[in-house]
Amino acid sequence: MAPYRQFEEYNIDVKEDVKDRYKAIITDLGEDVTREGIVKTPERAAKAMMYLTSGYDMDASEILKGAMFKEDYREMVIVKNIELYSLCEHHLLPFFGKAHIAYIPDGHIVGLSKLPRVVDVFSRRLQVQERLTHDILECINNTLKPQGVAVVIEASHMCMMMRGVQKQNSTTTTSGFRGQFEHNETRNEFLKLIGSDLG
């Protein structure tokens, strides 16, 4: 797997079978796939889906390894308000929000831009928010081997907003803590700094 590849959706080579399946679905829904506004929709939908699931071809651990530096800094490092967009694996509808990540180095720091990229890698897969939180947490913990890692994700789910219970103002918060962040004092300091009411 490639460590990370940032690309524009419209530069993706479309897989013809994916495009054909979208064409069949649109037809089965009762639309005319030869209509002007729809004729290119199967290709656009295929490109969009391939982009939104491009995380399967990326290796988040290699992203971190490519920007690890020896540094004797042992205080908390926080990157907060990282935008994330993902697809719910149950309905293929988006969920979106923000991630807050902290770690306490133990001999190595990592380039700050790599933490949002790790979020992107795991977000661009079919996901549930609980596993997304765990994937990000474990990747950082196992690769960087810090004294501690914390991840909090706050997201809104279109599967709850557009269908089902249709609760437009609901937000889901998930969290994970390892190492020093399992201690109340350190965890509460992190939660205070990101403005969370979990503490």
Legacy VTK file of the C-alpha trace (Angstrom):
# vtk DataFile Version 3.0
C-alpha trace
ASCII
DATASET POLYDATA
POINTS 199 float
0.000 0.000 0.000
1.120 3.533 -0.722
1.743 5.558 2.440
-0.444 8.464 1.306
-1.554 9.962 -1.976
-3.376 13.245 -2.123
-5.282 13.518 -5.381
-8.204 15.253 -6.945
-11.337 13.207 -7.372
-11.533 13.906 -11.098
-8.029 12.565 -11.765
-9.112 9.076 -10.739
-9.278 6.433 -13.444
-12.803 5.079 -13.305
-13.321 1.356 -13.027
-15.838 0.533 -15.745
-17.543 -2.164 -13.677
-18.173 0.309 -10.834
-19.581 2.812 -13.316
-21.824 0.124 -14.866
-23.162 -0.892 -11.461
-24.131 2.688 -10.681
-25.821 2.881 -14.075
-27.835 -0.244 -13.257
-28.821 1.073 -9.821
-29.983 4.397 -11.264
-32.004 2.531 -13.899
-33.553 0.260 -11.253
-34.610 3.354 -9.300
-36.694 4.403 -12.296
-34.466 7.095 -13.794
-33.564 7.493 -17.450
-29.774 7.146 -17.657
-29.802 8.736 -21.100
-31.310 11.971 -19.758
-28.944 14.951 -20.081
-28.634 15.595 -16.361
-28.058 11.909 -15.558
-25.980 10.612 -18.465
-22.631 11.298 -16.746
-23.841 10.520 -13.222
-22.667 6.868 -13.168
-19.123 7.965 -13.984
-19.209 10.816 -11.472
-20.601 8.534 -8.760
-17.935 5.913 -9.459
-15.176 8.539 -9.215
-16.637 9.893 -5.988
-16.918 6.455 -4.384
-13.383 5.497 -5.390
-12.073 8.740 -3.900
-14.102 8.402 -0.708
-12.759 4.868 -0.165
-9.178 5.526 -1.291
-7.940 4.898 2.258
-7.846 1.165 1.554
-4.819 1.788 -0.661
-2.940 3.850 1.951
-0.734 2.819 4.869
-1.181 5.151 7.842
1.724 3.631 9.755
4.131 4.366 6.890
2.934 7.974 6.840
3.983 8.367 10.465
7.276 6.511 10.001
8.176 8.859 7.157
8.142 11.887 9.476
9.390 10.659 12.859
12.211 12.645 14.427
14.274 12.070 17.550
13.495 14.793 20.038
13.721 14.962 23.816
10.316 16.592 24.277
8.021 14.926 26.772
5.029 17.246 27.106
1.596 16.959 25.544
1.241 17.678 21.809
-2.300 18.389 20.589
-3.711 18.791 17.087
-7.388 19.643 17.395
-10.323 20.405 15.120
-9.101 18.100 12.333
-11.903 17.958 9.768
-13.021 14.470 8.827
-15.455 13.061 6.299
-16.307 9.382 6.105
-18.980 6.961 4.920
-21.131 4.940 7.285
-20.699 1.277 6.385
-24.356 0.529 7.149
-26.053 2.903 4.695
-23.169 4.385 2.654
-24.220 7.817 3.865
-21.677 10.412 5.047
-20.738 11.248 8.576
-18.548 14.239 9.229
-17.066 16.239 12.059
-13.742 16.802 13.723
-11.034 14.814 15.445
-8.809 15.913 18.312
-5.523 14.042 18.774
-2.903 14.307 21.499
0.225 12.365 22.281
3.056 12.592 24.778
6.371 11.825 23.017
8.838 9.282 24.347
11.971 10.088 22.363
10.297 10.758 19.007
7.974 13.421 17.666
6.103 13.309 14.356
5.486 15.974 11.733
2.230 17.674 12.708
0.661 17.351 9.246
0.934 13.573 9.488
-1.734 13.302 12.185
-4.473 14.777 9.954
-3.264 12.482 7.175
-3.716 9.471 9.444
-7.274 10.682 10.071
-7.815 10.896 6.288
-6.507 7.379 5.661
-8.935 5.745 8.077
-11.811 8.111 7.233
-11.623 7.222 3.549
-12.911 3.718 4.178
-16.345 2.378 5.005
-16.478 3.033 8.723
-18.312 3.281 11.981
-17.202 6.100 14.247
-16.219 3.748 17.044
-13.777 1.810 14.856
-12.469 4.993 13.238
-11.522 6.290 16.694
-9.842 2.978 17.567
-7.969 2.732 14.245
-6.453 6.207 14.606
-5.558 5.621 18.261
-3.902 2.235 17.711
-1.979 3.365 14.638
-0.391 6.278 16.498
0.215 4.229 19.641
1.787 1.258 17.866
3.889 3.276 15.404
5.089 6.249 17.428
5.224 4.367 20.751
4.625 7.484 22.836
4.004 7.742 26.561
0.339 8.176 25.772
-2.220 8.878 23.038
-5.702 10.391 23.139
-8.292 10.623 20.359
-11.719 12.273 20.539
-14.069 12.412 17.544
-17.263 14.456 17.348
-19.402 13.776 14.292
-22.831 14.141 12.745
-24.293 11.182 10.861
-26.483 11.647 7.815
-28.011 8.201 8.402
-29.573 9.697 11.549
-30.327 13.100 10.025
-31.796 12.221 6.595
-33.509 8.926 7.406
-34.487 6.780 10.377
-35.007 8.928 13.471
-34.251 12.150 11.503
-32.575 13.972 14.390
-30.765 16.832 12.657
-29.077 18.274 15.752
-27.587 15.105 17.216
-23.826 14.702 17.582
-21.935 11.519 18.421
-18.736 11.686 20.490
-16.281 8.812 20.781
-12.961 8.692 22.593
-9.964 6.496 23.192
-7.015 6.789 25.575
-3.744 4.913 25.976
-0.810 5.195 28.362
-0.576 8.426 30.369
-3.999 9.512 29.145
-5.569 6.672 31.093
-4.755 8.703 34.216
-7.505 11.141 35.148
-5.235 14.174 35.579
-3.654 13.896 32.119
-6.922 12.970 30.416
-8.765 15.875 32.024
-6.036 18.315 30.993
-6.408 17.165 27.382
-10.207 17.366 27.472
-10.050 20.861 28.942
-7.621 22.019 26.262
-9.871 20.803 23.430
-12.963 22.274 25.105
-14.693 18.921 25.516
-17.387 18.287 28.130
-16.331 14.640 28.520
-14.170 15.438 31.522
LINES 1 200
199 0 1 2 3 4 5 6 7 8 9 10 11 12 13 14 15 16 17 18 19 20 21 22 23 24 25 26 27 28 29 30 31 32 33 34 35 36 37 38 39 40 41 42 43 44 45 46 47 48 49 50 51 52 53 54 55 56 57 58 59 60 61 62 63 64 65 66 67 68 69 70 71 72 73 74 75 76 77 78 79 80 81 82 83 84 85 86 87 88 89 90 91 92 93 94 95 96 97 98 99 100 101 102 103 104 105 106 107 108 109 110 111 112 113 114 115 116 117 118 119 120 121 122 123 124 125 126 127 128 129 130 131 132 133 134 135 136 137 138 139 140 141 142 143 144 145 146 147 148 149 150 151 152 153 154 155 156 157 158 159 160 161 162 163 164 165 166 167 168 169 170 171 172 173 174 175 176 177 178 179 180 181 182 183 184 185 186 187 188 189 190 191 192 193 194 195 196 197 198
